[in-house]
Amino acid sequence: MDERRAPLFAIIPPPVVYAATFLVGWGVSLLLGWSPVWIETPAARWAGLALLIIGLALAAAAGGLFASRRTTFNPAGHPRRLLKAASMPGRATPCMSD
């Protein structure tokens, strides 16, 4: 039987991929001494903080949905339950299979 393996980016957790990409970019900018003037403005810092807070809130909400549906957070993992229909506000609760 042909055994399939998950792609590399499905095995590595997405936050680790993001953090590695961020650190590589940060390291390159430090090595090259690149720092645009606009990035030092208070408006850019507040915008960055707002985006960070929104991203963390969305991540927490998504994690809550995964936990409430009792499925795995790992994209390469085996889910304990599969949703048969998408859950949307104002719609009936989706059918689940065990």
DSSP file (Angstrom, degrees, kcal/mol; ACC not computed):
  #  RESIDUE AA STRUCTURE BP1 BP2  ACC     N-H-->O    O-->H-N    N-H-->O    O-->H-N    TCO  KAPPA ALPHA  PHI   PSI    X-CA   Y-CA   Z-CA
    1    1 A M              0   0    0      0, 0.0     2,-0.6     0, 0.0     0, 0.0   0.000 360.0 360.0 360.0 139.7    0.0    0.0    0.0
    2    2 A D        -     0   0    0      1,-0.0     2,-0.6     2,-0.0     0, 0.0  -0.616 360.0-151.1 -76.8 117.5    1.3    3.5   -0.9
    3    3 A E        -     0   0    0     -2,-0.6     2,-0.3     2,-0.0    -1,-0.0  -0.807   9.3-152.1 -93.8 123.0    2.0    5.4    2.3
    4    4 A R        -     0   0    0     -2,-0.6     2,-0.4     0, 0.0    -2,-0.0  -0.722   3.8-151.1 -95.3 142.9    1.6    9.1    2.0
    5    5 A R        -     0   0    0     -2,-0.3     3,-0.1     1,-0.0    -2,-0.0  -0.853  22.8-108.6-110.7 148.7    3.5   11.6    4.1
    6    6 A A        -     0   0    0     -2,-0.4     5,-0.1     1,-0.1    70,-0.1  -0.439  42.9 -98.0 -71.0 146.9    2.4   15.0    5.1
    7    7 A P    >>  -     0   0    0      0, 0.0     3,-1.5     0, 0.0     4,-1.2  -0.251  35.5-108.8 -61.4 156.3    4.1   18.0    3.4
    8    8 A L  H >> S+     0   0    0      1,-0.3     4,-2.3     2,-0.2     3,-0.7   0.885 118.5  52.1 -56.1 -44.2    6.9   19.6    5.4
    9    9 A F  H 34 S+     0   0    0      1,-0.2    -1,-0.3     2,-0.2     8,-0.1   0.592 106.6  54.9 -75.2  -7.5    4.9   22.8    6.1
   10   10 A A  H <4 S+     0   0    0     -3,-1.5    66,-0.7    65,-0.1    -1,-0.2   0.696 109.9  46.9 -89.0 -23.2    2.0   20.7    7.5
   11   11 A I  H << S+     0   0    0     -4,-1.2    -2,-0.2    -3,-0.7    -3,-0.1   0.891 101.9  69.2 -82.6 -43.5    4.3   18.9    9.9
   12   12 A I  S  < S-     0   0    0     -4,-2.3     5,-0.1     1,-0.1    -1,-0.0  -0.634  98.7-111.0 -76.5 127.8    6.0   22.1   11.2
   13   13 A P    >>  -     0   0    0      0, 0.0     4,-1.7     0, 0.0     3,-1.1  -0.323  23.2-121.7 -60.3 138.7    3.5   24.1   13.3
   14   14 A P  H 3> S+     0   0    0      0, 0.0     4,-2.6     0, 0.0     5,-0.2   0.837 110.1  57.0 -53.1 -39.1    2.5   27.4   11.5
   15   15 A P  H 3> S+     0   0    0      0, 0.0     4,-2.6     0, 0.0     5,-0.2   0.867 106.6  50.7 -62.6 -31.3    3.6   29.6   14.4
   16   16 A V  H <> S+     0   0    0     -3,-1.1     4,-2.5     2,-0.2     5,-0.2   0.908 109.9  49.2 -70.2 -40.8    7.1   28.1   14.1
   17   17 A V  H  X S+     0   0    0     -4,-1.7     4,-2.3     2,-0.2     5,-0.2   0.927 113.8  47.0 -61.7 -44.9    7.2   28.7   10.4
   18   18 A Y  H  X S+     0   0    0     -4,-2.6     4,-2.7     2,-0.2    -2,-0.2   0.939 112.8  48.3 -62.3 -47.8    6.1   32.3   11.0
   19   19 A A  H  X S+     0   0    0     -4,-2.6     4,-2.6     1,-0.2    -2,-0.2   0.901 111.9  49.4 -62.2 -41.3    8.6   32.9   13.8
   20   20 A A  H  X S+     0   0    0     -4,-2.5     4,-2.2     2,-0.2    -1,-0.2   0.923 112.5  47.4 -64.0 -43.7   11.5   31.5   11.7
   21   21 A T  H  X S+     0   0    0     -4,-2.3     4,-2.3    -5,-0.2    -2,-0.2   0.913 112.9  49.4 -63.3 -43.0   10.5   33.6    8.7
   22   22 A F  H  X S+     0   0    0     -4,-2.7     4,-2.6     1,-0.2    -2,-0.2   0.929 111.5  48.4 -61.2 -46.6   10.3   36.7   10.9
   23   23 A L  H  X S+     0   0    0     -4,-2.6     4,-2.5     2,-0.2    -2,-0.2   0.871 110.3  51.1 -65.8 -37.2   13.7   36.0   12.5
   24   24 A V  H  X S+     0   0    0     -4,-2.2     4,-2.4     2,-0.2    -1,-0.2   0.939 112.9  46.0 -63.8 -46.0   15.4   35.5    9.2
   25   25 A G  H  X S+     0   0    0     -4,-2.3     4,-2.3     2,-0.2    -2,-0.2   0.900 113.2  49.4 -62.8 -41.4   14.0   38.8    7.9
   26   26 A W  H  X S+     0   0    0     -4,-2.6     4,-2.0     2,-0.2    -1,-0.2   0.918 111.2  49.7 -63.8 -44.2   14.9   40.6   11.1
   27   27 A G  H  X S+     0   0    0     -4,-2.5     4,-2.4     2,-0.2    -2,-0.2   0.901 110.8  49.4 -62.2 -42.2   18.5   39.2   10.9
   28   28 A V  H  X S+     0   0    0     -4,-2.4     4,-2.3     1,-0.2     6,-0.2   0.913 110.4  50.4 -64.5 -42.1   18.9   40.2    7.3
   29   29 A S  H  X>S+     0   0    0     -4,-2.3     5,-1.5     1,-0.2     4,-1.0   0.865 111.7  48.5 -66.2 -34.0   17.7   43.8    8.0
   30   30 A L  H  <5S+     0   0    0     -4,-2.0    -2,-0.2     2,-0.2    -1,-0.2   0.906 112.1  48.7 -69.4 -41.3   20.2   44.0   11.0
   31   31 A L  H  <5S+     0   0    0     -4,-2.4    -2,-0.2     1,-0.2    -1,-0.2   0.880 117.6  40.4 -65.9 -38.0   23.0   42.8    8.8
   32   32 A L  H  <5S-     0   0    0     -4,-2.3    -1,-0.2    -5,-0.2    -2,-0.2   0.588 104.2-128.6 -87.3 -11.0   22.3   45.2    6.0
   33   33 A G  T  <5 +     0   0    0     -4,-1.0     2,-0.6     1,-0.2    -3,-0.2   0.801  48.2 162.9  69.2  28.9   21.5   48.1    8.3
   34   34 A W      < +     0   0    0     -5,-1.5    -1,-0.2    -6,-0.2    -2,-0.1  -0.725   4.8 149.9 -87.3 120.0   18.1   48.7    6.6
   35   35 A S        -     0   0    0     -2,-0.6     5,-0.1    -5,-0.0    -1,-0.0  -0.746  32.7-147.3-149.8  97.8   15.7   50.9    8.6
   36   36 A P    >   -     0   0    0      0, 0.0     3,-0.8     0, 0.0     4,-0.4  -0.301  20.3-123.4 -66.4 152.1   13.3   53.1    6.7
   37   37 A V  G >  S+     0   0    0      1,-0.2     3,-1.5     2,-0.2     4,-0.2   0.874 106.5  59.9 -63.4 -39.5   12.3   56.4    8.3
   38   38 A W  G >  S+     0   0    0      1,-0.3     3,-1.2     2,-0.2     6,-0.3   0.743  93.5  65.8 -65.9 -22.2    8.6   55.7    8.4
   39   39 A I  G <  S+     0   0    0     -3,-0.8    -1,-0.3     1,-0.2    -2,-0.2   0.696  95.7  57.7 -75.0 -16.2    9.0   52.6   10.5
   40   40 A E  G <  S+     0   0    0     -3,-1.5    -1,-0.2    -4,-0.4    -2,-0.2   0.471  83.4 108.3 -89.3  -2.8   10.2   54.7   13.4
   41   41 A T  S <> S-     0   0    0     -3,-1.2     4,-1.7    -4,-0.2     3,-0.3  -0.420  77.3-123.9 -76.3 150.2    7.0   56.8   13.6
   42   42 A P  H  > S+     0   0    0      0, 0.0     4,-2.6     0, 0.0     5,-0.2   0.848 110.5  59.9 -59.6 -33.7    4.5   56.4   16.4
   43   43 A A  H  > S+     0   0    0      1,-0.2     4,-2.4     2,-0.2     5,-0.2   0.907 104.7  48.6 -63.1 -40.6    1.8   55.7   13.9
   44   44 A A  H  > S+     0   0    0     -6,-0.3     4,-2.3    -3,-0.3    -1,-0.2   0.890 111.5  49.8 -66.3 -38.5    3.6   52.7   12.5
   45   45 A R  H  X S+     0   0    0     -4,-1.7     4,-2.3     2,-0.2    -2,-0.2   0.909 112.2  47.1 -66.6 -41.5    4.2   51.4   16.0
   46   46 A W  H  X S+     0   0    0     -4,-2.6     4,-2.6     2,-0.2    -2,-0.2   0.892 111.8  50.8 -67.0 -38.9    0.5   51.8   16.9
   47   47 A A  H  X S+     0   0    0     -4,-2.4     4,-2.5    -5,-0.2    -2,-0.2   0.911 110.8  49.2 -63.9 -41.5   -0.5   50.1   13.7
   48   48 A G  H  X S+     0   0    0     -4,-2.3     4,-2.2     2,-0.2    -2,-0.2   0.906 111.4  48.9 -63.1 -42.1    1.8   47.2   14.4
   49   49 A L  H  X S+     0   0    0     -4,-2.3     4,-2.4     2,-0.2    -2,-0.2   0.907 111.0  50.0 -64.3 -42.0    0.4   46.9   18.0
   50   50 A A  H  X S+     0   0    0     -4,-2.6     4,-2.5     1,-0.2    -2,-0.2   0.921 111.5  48.2 -62.7 -44.1   -3.1   46.9   16.7
   51   51 A L  H  X S+     0   0    0     -4,-2.5     4,-2.5     1,-0.2    -1,-0.2   0.883 110.8  51.9 -64.3 -37.5   -2.4   44.2   14.1
   52   52 A L  H  X S+     0   0    0     -4,-2.2     4,-2.4     2,-0.2    -2,-0.2   0.933 111.2  46.3 -62.9 -46.1   -0.6   42.1   16.8
   53   53 A I  H  X S+     0   0    0     -4,-2.4     4,-2.3     2,-0.2    -2,-0.2   0.914 113.6  48.6 -64.3 -43.0   -3.7   42.3   19.1
   54   54 A I  H  X S+     0   0    0     -4,-2.5     4,-2.4     2,-0.2    -1,-0.2   0.918 111.9  49.8 -62.6 -43.4   -6.1   41.5   16.3
   55   55 A G  H  X S+     0   0    0     -4,-2.5     4,-2.3     1,-0.2    -2,-0.2   0.902 111.4  47.8 -62.8 -42.2   -3.9   38.5   15.2
   56   56 A L  H  X S+     0   0    0     -4,-2.4     4,-2.4     2,-0.2    -1,-0.2   0.888 111.5  50.9 -66.4 -38.4   -3.8   37.2   18.7
   57   57 A A  H  X S+     0   0    0     -4,-2.3     4,-2.3     2,-0.2    -2,-0.2   0.913 111.6  47.3 -65.0 -41.9   -7.5   37.6   19.2
   58   58 A L  H  X S+     0   0    0     -4,-2.4     4,-2.7     2,-0.2    -2,-0.2   0.895 111.6  51.1 -65.8 -39.3   -8.2   35.7   15.9
   59   59 A A  H  X S+     0   0    0     -4,-2.3     4,-2.5     2,-0.2    -2,-0.2   0.914 111.2  47.8 -63.8 -41.9   -5.7   33.0   16.9
   60   60 A A  H  X S+     0   0    0     -4,-2.4     4,-2.2     2,-0.2    -2,-0.2   0.904 112.4  49.3 -65.4 -40.8   -7.5   32.6   20.3
   61   61 A A  H  X S+     0   0    0     -4,-2.3     4,-2.0     2,-0.2    -2,-0.2   0.915 112.2  47.8 -64.4 -42.8  -10.9   32.5   18.6
   62   62 A A  H  X S+     0   0    0     -4,-2.7     4,-2.4     2,-0.2    -2,-0.2   0.913 111.5  50.3 -64.8 -41.9   -9.7   29.8   16.1
   63   63 A G  H  X S+     0   0    0     -4,-2.5     4,-2.4     1,-0.2    -1,-0.2   0.887 108.8  52.8 -62.3 -38.0   -8.2   27.8   18.9
   64   64 A G  H  X S+     0   0    0     -4,-2.2     4,-2.7     2,-0.2    -1,-0.2   0.887 108.1  50.5 -63.8 -39.0  -11.5   28.0   20.8
   65   65 A L  H  X S+     0   0    0     -4,-2.0     4,-1.8     2,-0.2    -2,-0.2   0.922 110.9  48.4 -64.7 -43.9  -13.4   26.7   17.7
   66   66 A F  H  <>S+     0   0    0     -4,-2.4     5,-2.0     1,-0.2     4,-0.3   0.928 114.6  46.0 -61.2 -43.6  -11.0   23.8   17.3
   67   67 A A  H ><5S+     0   0    0     -4,-2.4     3,-1.0     1,-0.2    -2,-0.2   0.895 111.1  51.6 -67.2 -39.8  -11.3   23.0   21.0
   68   68 A S  H 3<5S+     0   0    0     -4,-2.7    -1,-0.2     1,-0.3    -2,-0.2   0.809 111.8  47.0 -68.8 -27.5  -15.1   23.3   21.0
   69   69 A R  T 3<5S-     0   0    0     -4,-1.8    -1,-0.3    -5,-0.2    -2,-0.2   0.416 109.5-128.2 -90.5   1.2  -15.4   20.9   18.1
   70   70 A R  T < 5 +     0   0    0     -3,-1.0     2,-0.2    -4,-0.3    10,-0.2   0.909  62.7 129.9  51.8  51.4  -13.0   18.5   19.8
   71   71 A T      < -     0   0    0     -5,-2.0    -1,-0.2     9,-0.2     2,-0.1  -0.746  61.3 -80.3-124.0 176.3  -10.7   18.2   16.9
   72   72 A T        -     0   0    0     -2,-0.2    -1,-0.1     9,-0.2    -3,-0.0  -0.423  15.8-151.6 -82.4 150.9   -6.9   18.5   16.5
   73   73 A F  S    S+     0   0    0     -2,-0.1    -1,-0.1    -6,-0.0    -7,-0.0   0.673  77.3  90.7 -84.6 -21.9   -4.9   21.7   16.3
   74   74 A N    >   -     0   0    0      1,-0.1     3,-1.4     4,-0.1    -2,-0.1  -0.654  68.5-151.7 -81.8 119.6   -2.2   19.9   14.3
   75   75 A P  T 3  S+     0   0    0      0, 0.0    -1,-0.1     0, 0.0   -64,-0.1   0.792  99.4  44.7 -62.7 -26.6   -2.8   20.1   10.5
   76   76 A A  T 3  S+     0   0    0    -66,-0.7   -70,-0.1   -65,-0.1   -65,-0.1   0.445  98.6 100.0 -94.2  -1.1   -1.0   16.8   10.0
   77   77 A G  S <  S-     0   0    0     -3,-1.4    -5,-0.1     1,-0.1   -66,-0.0  -0.212  82.2-102.1 -80.5 172.7   -2.7   15.1   13.0
   78   78 A H        -     0   0    0     -7,-0.0    -1,-0.1    -2,-0.0    -4,-0.1  -0.866  37.8-131.8 -96.9 117.3   -5.6   12.7   13.0
   79   79 A P        -     0   0    0      0, 0.0    -8,-0.1     0, 0.0     3,-0.1  -0.363   3.2-147.2 -68.9 146.1   -8.9   14.5   14.0
   80   80 A R  S    S+     0   0    0    -10,-0.2     2,-0.3     1,-0.2    -9,-0.2   0.781  86.9  22.1 -79.8 -28.3  -11.1   12.9   16.6
   81   81 A R  S    S-     0   0    0    -11,-0.2     2,-0.4   -12,-0.0    -1,-0.2  -0.987  70.5-147.0-137.9 147.7  -14.2   14.2   14.9
   82   82 A L  E     -A   97   0A   0     15,-1.2    15,-1.7    -2,-0.3     2,-0.4  -0.956  16.5-133.4-115.4 134.0  -14.9   15.4   11.4
   83   83 A L  E     -A   96   0A   0     -2,-0.4    13,-0.2    13,-0.2     3,-0.1  -0.702  10.7-164.6 -84.5 134.9  -17.3   18.2   10.6
   84   84 A K  S    S+     0   0    0     11,-2.4     2,-0.3    -2,-0.4    -1,-0.1   0.686  75.4  24.5 -90.7 -20.6  -19.8   17.4    7.8
   85   85 A A  S    S-     0   0    0     10,-0.5    -1,-0.2     0, 0.0     2,-0.1  -0.981  89.8 -98.8-142.6 152.5  -20.9   21.1    7.3
   86   86 A A        -     0   0    0     -2,-0.3     2,-0.7    -3,-0.1    -2,-0.0  -0.439  33.7-126.7 -71.9 143.3  -19.3   24.4    8.0
   87   87 A S        +     0   0    0     -2,-0.1     6,-0.1     6,-0.1    -1,-0.1  -0.823  37.2 170.2 -93.1 119.7  -20.4   26.2   11.1
   88   88 A M    >   -     0   0    0     -2,-0.7     3,-2.0     4,-0.3     2,-0.0  -0.959  41.5 -93.7-129.6 147.8  -21.6   29.7   10.4
   89   89 A P  T 3  S+     0   0    0      0, 0.0     3,-0.1     0, 0.0     0, 0.0  -0.330 112.8  20.8 -57.9 136.7  -23.4   32.2   12.6
   90   90 A G  T 3  S+     0   0    0      1,-0.3     2,-0.2    -2,-0.0    -3,-0.0   0.447 105.7 104.0  84.8   0.2  -27.1   32.0   12.2
   91   91 A R  S <  S-     0   0    0     -3,-2.0    -1,-0.3     1,-0.1     2,-0.0  -0.687  80.1 -89.6-109.3 164.2  -27.0   28.5   10.8
   92   92 A A        -     0   0    0     -2,-0.2    -4,-0.3     1,-0.1    -1,-0.1  -0.339  55.1 -87.1 -68.7 154.9  -27.8   25.2   12.5
   93   93 A T        -     0   0    0      1,-0.1    -1,-0.1    -6,-0.1    -6,-0.1  -0.401  54.2-107.8 -61.2 135.2  -25.0   23.3   14.3
   94   94 A P        -     0   0    0      0, 0.0     2,-0.2     0, 0.0    -1,-0.1  -0.260  30.5-105.1 -67.7 153.8  -23.1   21.1   11.9
   95   95 A C        -     0   0    0     -3,-0.1   -11,-2.4   -12,-0.0   -10,-0.5  -0.563  38.7-156.3 -73.4 140.3  -23.5   17.3   11.9
   96   96 A M  E     -A   83   0A   0     -2,-0.2     2,-0.4   -13,-0.2   -13,-0.2  -0.915   6.9-150.4-121.1 148.3  -20.5   15.6   13.4
   97   97 A S  E      A   82   0A   0    -15,-1.7   -15,-1.2    -2,-0.4    -2,-0.0  -0.927 360.0 360.0-114.9 143.8  -19.2   12.1   12.9
   98   98 A D              0   0    0     -2,-0.4    -1,-0.1   -17,-0.2    -2,-0.0   0.432 360.0 360.0 -94.8 360.0  -17.3   10.2   15.6
